[in-house]
Amino acid sequence: MLHWPPLKQIVMYWLPWPKGKIKGPPEAFLTPPTSWSADLATFESLLARFVGQGAQVEWAEHPFFGRMTHRSWGRFCHRHFDHHLRQFGA
């Protein structure tokens, strides 16, 4: 884990994300894909739920970055989603 805050910030905010180097946890791939519109509706629903939680929620630790604030989770999600949308040319 990246416990040293300056390194965590550099990785989270500045360095480019490696392509095809980091594998997600197996539990992230339990739901088989459906149609693009159904998957997009699920994504939008989950994103709205995340945004609605606010800063008062105690967030789970990230497996690599450790404890993160609501703001840090938001930044991470933004970079993660942007990474995959670029990957698929969206």
C-alpha angles and dihedrals in degrees: 000000000000102000096157105092099214092053091045090053093048092051094042099044110022118021119084115249115251115245116235095349103102121059121206122236115276091241089064091067103054097107115074116225118260126185120328092246093050092046091047091050090051091049092049091049093050092046091052089050091052093049091047093055094075130194096299094075119098102233124213118253117265110237092234106023098038121208113013136179125237088260092051091048088050092052091046092050091048092053092042094051092043090051092054096041089054089046090059096038095247 
